[in-house]
């Protein structure tokens, strides 16, 4: 089977497993795992921030990152199909007591005029206050769309002017970096806090990081423990992340090329595919998924009229070509 359901499905390479086996470890709840420390320092430095915190999941990293900006009863604004709104099972409201309002953009982009009109300053004990704005880059459900750096800078300027924070869900920020050659520090500069993932395009088995100020990370460390996310000799997993950063970032360009090949086979304009995700409009999404499975290709429905294909480390060019032929025939 050629598995195009998600880039979370990758398995550690032999070289990554060897790095994990060699990892020097300690108790991370005590802050004593040296491999975790190296990973956190490296990722914080890549994005130009003071500190980072290793977490088991991207959802936890997002929840704690947003919570560092938004108090209970305040709100975060985000695009309607953002991962934090659609695919984290209401965790933000359930765990932190914040509320959420959304704008709609077919490509998941920053809509600054709408955000300006939605923004609610502190108006006393009558209205919910907007404390932060969240953006997602690349945008998962918008087909891996990249948010232009200038749009993010304009949003940063607006947010600074009104005293709001910026949260960047950078689960696939590595794909945006490779697709546009934008330095990671430039993305880091537009956000107060980020969440970045190692277990999607980079192929690590587990792990995301929250990135931000030293104070925000210190508070998040407490919240992580409270949520059951305190981990012990987790340097074994952090070593996988370090290996991924060393060996699996630049190769994301291959995944982007493969995605465009699949898009063309499915009748989607490859020029609209910026990274490793292809969303195919289908009135019969469930039937299409079933037919593809019967032919040896796994894809997923992301709604009744949309099918998603995701390229990744474990899909070779030969796999992509074979899958393209199968999907085109369907």
Secondary structure, 3 states (H helix, E strand, C coil): CEECCCHHHCCCCHHHHHHHHHCCCCCHHHCCCHHHHHHHHHHHHHCCCCEEEEECCHHHHHHHHHHCCCCCCCEEEEECCCHHHHCCCCHHHHHHCCEEEEECCCCCCCCHHHHHHHCCCCCCCCCCCEEEEEEECCEHHHCCECCCHHHHHHHHHHHHHHCCEEEEEECCHHHHHHHHCCCHHHHHHCCCEEEEECCCCCCCCCCEEEEECHHHHHHHHHHHHHCCCCCCCCHHHHHHHHHHHHHCCCCHHHHHHHHHHHHHHCCCCHHHCCCCEEEEECCCHHHHHHHHHHCCEECEECCCCEEEEECCCCCCHHHHHHHHHHHHHC
